[in-house]
């Protein structure tokens, strides 16, 4: 029992640096939004949430599926001692970053989004080029099992961010100064992640369009997934604008709880990939089971903490006590998200990225229909009901597809093992 507990604790400790990276990369904007809501009210949080949701979509377009594709590419390259197509992907992503920055500026100038949200979107848009190289560095360190280096980069970025934010708040910078401090911290983090790995900086413009086409299943899944996760923001902004701040707070808390499950899944992704190539199906089964178990346990623990501290949370974020029931229910849906996310990663590790892309269209359509219908019927609670329905559909579809893909890969090997006798049996 003691050895098993020590093994589980070691696996949990291993993921801490990656959780910290995702905290600064995806979770810190969420925490910044929560602080904005605490310091300047739910109206400011609503403006920031709309901008952050828009930029999140842009980041996924710029990523072009490399968060999923690059670890698999580097893992296979490391296995075969060769180099992959990261430089060409860099060129493609830099082109996309420039295009999306121009698109964001155009929306701001033409007044297509509210002025305050447009200002936040232009500031956060600087993350487009920064994210390219930070993702490269993290993917490389995961594959090379140098996860502690991620922790060093995150710590340095946090120190710079914390120092600038503290000074800025004392100087009266306001919410936009807080965003600026975050961006400077991200630059420092990316520079440290890329130290000693100059090949990850290389840019190869040739075959850009070929790379764009070959990566489309990964990119489509990533873009649709982030739209799927932010769909409630856009629906509430259109139908129930007054509730945008409350929904923004609920989404922010849910994203905090999802940091651990998503980080665990990404850490297991190279294991899935190399084990599939080697035919080590027991490793895939064990890694998948442990990832799901740890993820669900983490989400359940987080929900319990939020429920116990709901009164403090209500006062801190200026949320009416009666609305905390909605927030807790919304956050609890993250338990369903963990299974679908892990199943999608397993499918991509098995080479079924086109299946994941097709299923993403189905789940996005299910989310759009369910949320639209439930919001019209139940109002604010319809947002939670619609998302829960969509997550059940997503979990079912991705779970069944992952099980079938796994079984199809394992069954031929089992049949071959039964047909070919082991050497020891030939002696009898």
C-alpha positions as CSV (number, residue, x, y, z in Angstrom):
1,X,0.0,0.0,0.0
2,X,2.8,2.4,0.9
3,X,4.7,1.6,-2.4
4,X,1.5,2.2,-4.4
5,X,0.8,5.5,-2.6
6,X,4.4,6.6,-3.2
7,X,4.1,5.7,-6.9
8,X,0.9,7.7,-7.3
9,X,2.5,10.6,-5.4
10,X,5.5,10.5,-7.7
11,X,3.2,10.6,-10.8
12,X,1.3,13.6,-9.4
13,X,4.5,15.4,-8.6
14,X,5.8,14.8,-12.1
15,X,2.9,16.8,-13.6
16,X,3.4,19.8,-11.3
17,X,5.7,21.8,-13.6
18,X,3.4,21.2,-16.6
19,X,0.4,22.3,-14.5
20,X,2.3,25.4,-13.6
21,X,3.1,26.2,-17.2
22,X,-0.5,25.8,-18.2
23,X,-1.4,27.9,-15.2
24,X,0.7,30.8,-16.6
25,X,-0.3,30.0,-20.2
26,X,-4.0,29.4,-20.0
27,X,-4.9,29.7,-16.4
28,X,-3.3,33.0,-15.5
29,X,-5.5,34.9,-17.9
30,X,-8.4,33.3,-16.1
31,X,-7.0,34.4,-12.7
32,X,-6.4,37.9,-14.1
33,X,-10.0,38.0,-15.1
34,X,-11.1,36.9,-11.6
35,X,-8.9,39.7,-10.1
36,X,-10.4,42.2,-12.5
37,X,-13.8,41.1,-11.3
38,X,-12.8,41.5,-7.7
39,X,-11.0,44.9,-8.1
40,X,-13.2,46.6,-10.8
41,X,-16.5,44.7,-10.8
42,X,-18.4,42.2,-12.9
43,X,-18.8,44.7,-15.8
44,X,-15.1,44.9,-16.3
45,X,-14.8,41.1,-16.0
46,X,-17.5,40.8,-18.7
47,X,-15.5,43.0,-21.1
48,X,-12.3,41.1,-20.3
49,X,-14.0,37.7,-20.7
50,X,-15.3,38.6,-24.2
51,X,-11.8,39.7,-25.3
52,X,-10.1,36.7,-23.7
53,X,-12.5,34.3,-25.4
54,X,-11.9,35.9,-28.7
55,X,-8.1,35.7,-28.2
56,X,-8.4,32.1,-27.1
57,X,-9.9,31.3,-30.5
58,X,-7.1,33.2,-32.2
59,X,-4.4,31.3,-30.2
60,X,-5.9,28.0,-31.4
61,X,-5.9,29.2,-35.0
62,X,-2.2,30.3,-34.6
63,X,-1.3,27.1,-32.9
64,X,-2.7,25.2,-35.9
65,X,-2.9,21.9,-33.9
66,X,0.8,22.0,-32.9
67,X,0.0,21.6,-29.2
68,X,-1.2,18.1,-30.2
69,X,0.9,17.4,-33.3
70,X,4.3,18.6,-32.1
71,X,4.7,16.3,-29.1
72,X,3.8,13.4,-31.3
73,X,6.2,14.5,-34.0
74,X,9.0,15.1,-31.5
75,X,8.3,11.8,-29.8
76,X,8.5,9.9,-33.1
77,X,11.6,11.9,-34.1
78,X,13.3,11.1,-30.8
79,X,12.4,7.4,-31.2
80,X,13.9,7.2,-34.7
81,X,16.7,9.8,-34.0
82,X,15.5,12.1,-36.8
83,X,14.2,15.6,-37.0
84,X,10.6,16.5,-37.9
85,X,8.9,19.4,-39.6
86,X,8.8,22.0,-36.7
87,X,10.6,24.8,-38.7
88,X,8.0,24.7,-41.5
89,X,5.2,24.7,-38.9
90,X,6.9,27.8,-37.3
91,X,6.7,29.7,-40.6
92,X,3.0,28.8,-41.0
93,X,2.2,29.8,-37.5
94,X,4.0,33.1,-37.7
95,X,2.0,33.9,-40.9
96,X,-1.2,33.0,-39.0
97,X,-0.2,35.2,-36.1
98,X,0.4,38.2,-38.3
99,X,-3.0,37.7,-40.0
100,X,-4.9,37.3,-36.8
101,X,-3.3,40.4,-35.3
102,X,-4.3,42.4,-38.4
103,X,-7.8,40.9,-38.1
104,X,-8.1,41.9,-34.4
105,X,-7.0,45.4,-35.3
106,X,-9.6,45.6,-38.0
107,X,-12.4,44.6,-35.7
108,X,-11.2,47.2,-33.1
109,X,-11.1,50.0,-35.7
110,X,-14.4,49.2,-37.2
111,X,-16.1,49.0,-33.8
112,X,-17.3,45.4,-34.2
113,X,-16.6,44.8,-30.6
114,X,-17.1,47.1,-27.6
115,X,-14.2,49.5,-27.1
116,X,-13.0,48.1,-23.7
117,X,-13.1,44.5,-25.0
118,X,-11.3,45.6,-28.1
119,X,-8.5,47.2,-26.1
120,X,-8.1,44.0,-24.0
121,X,-8.1,41.9,-27.2
122,X,-5.3,44.0,-28.9
123,X,-3.2,43.7,-25.8
124,X,-3.7,39.9,-25.3
125,X,-3.1,39.5,-29.1
126,X,0.6,39.8,-28.4
127,X,0.4,36.3,-27.1
128,X,-0.1,35.0,-30.7
129,X,3.6,35.1,-31.7
130,X,4.9,34.4,-28.1
131,X,2.8,31.2,-27.8
132,X,4.5,29.7,-30.9
133,X,7.9,29.3,-29.3
134,X,6.7,28.6,-25.7
135,X,4.7,25.6,-27.1
136,X,7.7,24.4,-29.0
137,X,9.9,24.6,-25.9
138,X,7.4,22.8,-23.6
139,X,6.7,20.0,-26.2
140,X,10.4,19.4,-26.6
141,X,11.0,19.2,-22.8
142,X,8.1,16.9,-22.3
143,X,9.4,14.4,-24.9
144,X,12.9,14.6,-23.5
145,X,11.6,14.1,-19.9
146,X,13.0,17.5,-18.8
147,X,9.8,18.6,-17.1
148,X,11.7,20.4,-14.3
149,X,13.0,22.9,-16.9
150,X,9.4,23.9,-17.5
151,X,9.1,24.7,-13.8
152,X,12.2,26.9,-13.9
153,X,10.8,28.9,-16.9
154,X,7.4,29.2,-15.2
155,X,9.0,30.4,-11.9
156,X,11.0,33.1,-13.7
157,X,8.0,34.3,-15.7
158,X,5.9,34.4,-12.5
159,X,8.5,36.4,-10.6
160,X,8.7,39.0,-13.4
161,X,4.9,39.1,-13.7
162,X,4.5,39.4,-9.9
163,X,7.0,42.1,-9.5
164,X,5.6,44.2,-12.4
165,X,2.0,43.6,-11.3
166,X,2.8,44.7,-7.7
167,X,4.6,47.8,-8.9
168,X,1.9,48.6,-11.4
169,X,-1.0,48.2,-9.0
170,X,0.8,50.5,-6.5
171,X,1.4,53.0,-9.4
172,X,-2.3,52.9,-10.3
173,X,-1.9,51.3,-13.7
174,X,-5.3,49.6,-13.7
175,X,-6.5,46.5,-15.4
176,X,-4.5,47.1,-18.6
177,X,-1.3,47.4,-16.7
178,X,-2.0,44.0,-15.2
179,X,-2.3,42.5,-18.6
180,X,1.0,44.2,-19.7
181,X,2.8,42.6,-16.7
182,X,1.5,39.2,-17.7
183,X,2.7,39.6,-21.3
184,X,6.2,40.5,-20.1
185,X,6.3,37.5,-17.9
186,X,5.3,35.3,-20.9
187,X,8.2,36.7,-22.9
188,X,10.7,35.8,-20.2
189,X,9.2,32.3,-19.9
190,X,9.4,31.6,-23.6
191,X,13.0,32.7,-23.8
192,X,14.0,30.4,-21.0
193,X,12.1,27.4,-22.5
194,X,14.0,27.8,-25.7
195,X,17.5,28.1,-24.2
196,X,19.8,25.6,-25.9
197,X,17.3,24.5,-28.5
198,X,18.0,26.9,-31.4
199,X,16.5,24.4,-33.9
200,X,13.1,25.1,-32.4
201,X,13.5,28.7,-33.5
202,X,14.2,27.8,-37.2
203,X,11.8,29.0,-39.8
204,X,11.4,27.1,-43.1
205,X,9.0,28.8,-45.5
206,X,9.1,26.0,-48.0
207,X,6.2,23.6,-48.0
208,X,4.1,25.9,-45.8
209,X,0.9,25.0,-47.6
210,X,1.7,21.3,-47.5
211,X,2.2,21.5,-43.8
212,X,-1.0,23.5,-43.3
213,X,-2.9,20.8,-45.2
214,X,-1.3,17.9,-43.4
215,X,-2.0,19.4,-40.0
216,X,-5.6,20.4,-40.7
217,X,-7.2,17.6,-38.6
218,X,-5.2,18.7,-35.5
219,X,-5.9,22.4,-36.2
220,X,-9.6,21.9,-36.9
221,X,-10.0,19.9,-33.6
222,X,-8.2,22.5,-31.6
223,X,-10.1,25.5,-33.1
224,X,-13.5,23.7,-32.7
225,X,-12.6,22.7,-29.2
226,X,-11.8,26.2,-28.1
227,X,-15.0,27.6,-29.8
228,X,-16.8,24.8,-28.0
229,X,-15.4,25.8,-24.6
230,X,-16.2,29.5,-25.2
231,X,-19.5,29.1,-26.9
232,X,-21.4,29.9,-23.7
233,X,-19.7,33.3,-23.6
234,X,-20.8,34.3,-27.0
235,X,-24.4,32.9,-26.5
236,X,-24.7,34.8,-23.1
237,X,-23.3,38.0,-24.6
238,X,-26.0,37.8,-27.3
239,X,-29.0,36.7,-25.3
240,X,-28.3,37.6,-21.7
241,X,-25.6,40.3,-21.7
242,X,-26.3,41.3,-18.1
243,X,-25.2,37.8,-17.0
244,X,-21.9,37.9,-18.9
245,X,-19.9,38.7,-15.8
246,X,-21.4,35.9,-13.8
247,X,-20.8,33.4,-16.5
248,X,-17.3,34.7,-17.0
249,X,-16.6,34.0,-13.3
250,X,-18.0,30.5,-13.6
251,X,-15.9,29.7,-16.7
252,X,-12.8,31.1,-15.0
253,X,-13.2,28.8,-12.0
254,X,-14.0,25.9,-14.2
255,X,-10.8,26.5,-16.2
256,X,-8.8,26.6,-13.0
257,X,-10.1,23.1,-12.1
258,X,-9.3,21.8,-15.6
259,X,-5.7,22.8,-15.3
260,X,-4.7,19.5,-13.6
261,X,-6.7,17.1,-15.9
262,X,-5.5,18.7,-19.1
263,X,-1.9,18.8,-17.9
264,X,-2.0,15.1,-16.9
265,X,-3.4,14.2,-20.3
266,X,-0.7,16.2,-22.2
267,X,2.0,14.6,-20.1
268,X,0.7,11.1,-21.0
269,X,0.3,11.9,-24.7
270,X,3.9,11.0,-25.7
271,X,3.5,7.8,-23.7
272,X,0.4,7.0,-25.7
273,X,2.3,7.7,-29.0
274,X,5.5,5.7,-28.4
275,X,3.6,2.8,-26.8
276,X,1.3,2.6,-29.8
277,X,4.3,2.5,-32.2
278,X,5.9,-0.3,-30.1
279,X,2.7,-2.2,-29.6
280,X,2.9,-1.9,-25.8
281,X,-0.9,-1.8,-25.3
282,X,-0.7,-2.5,-21.5
283,X,1.2,0.8,-21.1
284,X,-1.5,2.6,-23.0
285,X,-4.2,1.0,-20.8
286,X,-2.4,1.8,-17.6
287,X,-1.5,5.4,-18.6
288,X,-5.1,6.1,-19.7
289,X,-6.7,4.7,-16.6
290,X,-4.3,6.6,-14.3
291,X,-4.8,9.8,-16.2
292,X,-8.6,9.6,-16.0
293,X,-8.6,8.6,-12.3
294,X,-6.3,11.4,-11.2
295,X,-8.2,13.9,-13.4
296,X,-11.6,13.0,-11.9
297,X,-10.2,13.0,-8.4
298,X,-8.7,16.4,-8.9
299,X,-11.9,17.9,-10.3
300,X,-14.0,16.4,-7.5
301,X,-11.6,17.8,-4.8
302,X,-11.7,21.2,-6.5
303,X,-15.5,21.3,-6.5
304,X,-15.6,20.3,-2.8
305,X,-13.2,23.1,-2.0
306,X,-15.3,25.6,-3.9
307,X,-18.5,24.4,-2.3
308,X,-16.9,24.7,1.2
309,X,-15.6,28.2,0.5
310,X,-18.7,29.5,-1.5
311,X,-19.4,32.3,1.0
312,X,-15.8,33.6,0.8
313,X,-15.9,33.3,-3.0
314,X,-19.2,35.1,-3.2
315,X,-17.8,38.1,-1.3
316,X,-14.5,38.1,-3.1
317,X,-16.0,38.1,-6.6
318,X,-19.0,40.2,-5.8
319,X,-21.4,37.4,-6.7
320,X,-24.8,37.3,-5.2
321,X,-25.1,34.3,-2.7
322,X,-28.1,32.9,-4.6
323,X,-26.0,32.8,-7.8
324,X,-23.3,30.6,-6.2
325,X,-25.5,27.5,-6.8
326,X,-25.3,28.2,-10.6
327,X,-21.5,28.7,-10.3
328,X,-20.9,25.5,-8.5
329,X,-23.1,23.5,-10.9
330,X,-21.4,25.0,-13.9
331,X,-17.9,24.2,-12.5
332,X,-18.9,20.6,-11.7
333,X,-19.4,19.9,-15.4
334,X,-15.6,19.8,-15.7
335,X,-15.8,16.2,-14.4
336,X,-17.4,15.2,-17.8
337,X,-14.8,17.2,-19.7
338,X,-11.9,15.2,-18.4
339,X,-13.0,11.9,-20.0
340,X,-13.7,13.4,-23.4
341,X,-10.3,15.2,-23.4
342,X,-8.4,12.1,-22.5
343,X,-10.2,10.0,-25.2
344,X,-9.5,12.6,-27.8
345,X,-5.7,12.6,-27.0
346,X,-5.7,8.8,-27.1
347,X,-7.3,8.8,-30.6
348,X,-4.7,11.3,-31.9
349,X,-1.9,9.2,-30.4
350,X,-3.3,6.2,-32.3
351,X,-3.2,8.2,-35.6
352,X,-7.0,8.9,-35.7
353,X,-6.8,12.7,-35.8
354,X,-9.3,12.8,-38.7
355,X,-11.8,11.0,-36.6
356,X,-11.2,13.5,-33.8
357,X,-11.8,16.4,-36.3
358,X,-15.0,14.9,-37.5
359,X,-16.3,14.2,-34.0
360,X,-15.4,17.8,-33.1
361,X,-17.9,19.1,-35.7
362,X,-20.6,16.9,-34.2
363,X,-19.9,17.9,-30.6
364,X,-19.8,21.6,-31.5
365,X,-23.2,21.3,-33.3
366,X,-24.6,19.5,-30.3
367,X,-23.3,22.2,-27.9
368,X,-24.7,25.0,-30.1
369,X,-28.2,23.4,-30.4
370,X,-28.4,22.3,-26.7
371,X,-27.3,25.7,-25.3
372,X,-29.5,27.7,-27.7
373,X,-32.5,25.6,-26.8
374,X,-31.9,25.4,-23.0
375,X,-31.1,29.2,-22.7
376,X,-34.4,30.0,-24.4
377,X,-36.2,27.6,-22.1
378,X,-34.5,27.9,-18.7
379,X,-32.7,31.2,-18.9
380,X,-29.4,31.4,-17.1
381,X,-29.6,27.8,-15.8
382,X,-30.1,26.8,-19.4
383,X,-26.4,27.6,-20.0
384,X,-25.3,24.9,-17.5
385,X,-28.0,22.5,-18.7
386,X,-26.9,22.9,-22.3
387,X,-23.2,22.5,-21.6
388,X,-23.8,19.4,-19.5
389,X,-25.9,17.8,-22.3
390,X,-23.2,18.6,-24.8
391,X,-20.5,17.2,-22.6
392,X,-22.4,14.0,-22.2
393,X,-22.7,13.7,-26.0
394,X,-19.0,14.5,-26.3
395,X,-17.9,11.9,-23.7
396,X,-20.1,9.2,-25.3
397,X,-18.8,9.8,-28.9
398,X,-15.1,10.2,-28.0
399,X,-15.2,7.4,-25.5
400,X,-16.8,4.9,-28.0
401,X,-14.4,6.0,-30.8
402,X,-11.3,5.6,-28.6
403,X,-12.4,2.2,-27.4
404,X,-13.0,1.0,-30.9
405,X,-9.7,2.4,-32.2
406,X,-7.9,0.7,-29.3
407,X,-9.6,-2.6,-29.8
408,X,-8.9,-2.5,-33.6
409,X,-5.2,-2.1,-32.9
410,X,-5.0,-4.7,-30.1
411,X,-7.2,-7.4,-31.7
412,X,-4.9,-8.3,-34.7
413,X,-1.9,-8.6,-32.3
414,X,-3.8,-10.9,-30.0
415,X,-4.9,-13.0,-32.9
416,X,-1.3,-13.2,-34.2
417,X,-0.1,-14.2,-30.7
418,X,-2.7,-17.1,-30.6
419,X,-1.7,-18.3,-34.1
420,X,2.0,-18.3,-33.6
421,X,3.1,-20.6,-30.7
422,X,5.6,-19.4,-28.2
423,X,9.1,-21.0,-28.5
424,X,8.7,-22.7,-25.1
425,X,5.6,-24.6,-26.4
426,X,7.6,-26.1,-29.2
427,X,9.6,-28.1,-26.6
428,X,6.6,-30.2,-25.5
